[in-house]
Amino acid sequence: MPVRGHFKAAQTISLCIIATLFICVIQGGTAGAAPVTTLSISEPKFGTDTVYVNLETLFTLTAVDSLLAPVSDIWYHWDSYNYTKYTGPFNAAVEMPSTGGPPPLPIDLEEGTHILYYNSTDSTGQTEPAKTMAVHVDNSPPITQVIFDGAHFSGDCEYLESGTQLSLVSSETGAGVAEIRYSFGGRPETVFTTPLTFSGNGLQTVLYHSVDNLGNREPDRTVIVSVDDDAPEVHIALGTPQCTSGSSTFVAESTPISLDIVEISGVASSSCRIDSGAWTAYTGPFTLASEGEHTIAARATDNLGHASSEISLTLKVDSTAPAVTVGGLENGEVSLVYGNPLYLNCTDSGAGNCVVYYRLGGDPHWNVYSNPPIIYNTTSVQYYAVDELGNTAETGTVQILVTGGTVPPTGWVSWKLYLGIALIAGGVAIAALTFMYTRGSQEEPPEKPERKTVRERPENRPAKKKKLRKRNY
């Protein structure tokens, strides 16, 4: 029986131990065990040790514990902010508490690295030690820059040579650049891998952007390029007055002279010189101050360093007015026979093509001298001349004495004029009478003559013989 007693005692002790373990499991599972919380992160995300996310990324927490002591709460917090009870997936934002008024609003975390803390508590109060995850918040897209390798100038657009290379470089402080894309000239969008070159005339627009590893897309950017492989074309332009006589070009001292430069990328520098003088920077129109022949030289360089060839132009400055001479002038007077012409001659040592103006007596109007005027009365003549550059001679005055012939009194009309008027009037009268007579004869034709009747001889009747009369001689 002692053996049985010992067996019963051992059996009792075993039941007590089992009961105690059962009570422990009911109250809280294995003694000292806490829930285990797991974190999962949705897309977009990038990286492992430090996970890069943006505001579209969601964080999900799940906790596992004994079936007999289920998880009661899951908690999390960012950096040093307060704990927040987990109710569902959340993003990189915190809820700031408020006293009264509307409920707290989530505030997005600033760009940069943050620490996420999370853990769970079961129904018996067992709390899991806090776990951490380093999270880098990156909501900003990359920034792409354009870099040129070769001749290049930035003006109202980007000027470059056909051999200049254009590269796209993107910078990103967060998740890193995934790709750079571009398109131009109506071509489809493509990933940038090698530098671009351009050819042809006209403006060309390049459209480009970058995308980082979180899908943050940079807004489209543009760069406008223009190819310039040519040196400037320099021309010397003349203002007014100017003229050409023979093979020479004449200008006045007041004629503005300027440089007309044709260039795509713009003029970096331009200069000119007069005769054998020094080269000076061209700043605007200039003039030639001394009379005679001068040679102007000019050159220019564009913003890409292309230098033009040197050009030159020879001009003659004419500041001398023309001279007018009066035919038959002696001792300040001109003697003309009645009805003879007065001759005015113009000479010019420069541009020439001068025009002579004159007026007789007290005539207030100036006449252009084209044909010599006929002089009938003693009078005076005033005259001057202007050449093609506007150089004007001083007005001269000469007395004209008419000698010989019949000089009608002042104000009388010459008898030749009366005779001409009479002849014209007589001619008109004769023509009118002739017309009237001709018209009257056509309206009243002469009467027709009376018609005489001729009798016919019968066919069978013999004709009578004409008797001849004899004459005695």
Summary of the structure (lengths in Angstrom):
residues: 473
radius of gyration: 60.4
end to end distance: 241.5
largest distance: 241.6
contacts: 1220
relative contact order: 0.07
helix: 12%
strand: 41%
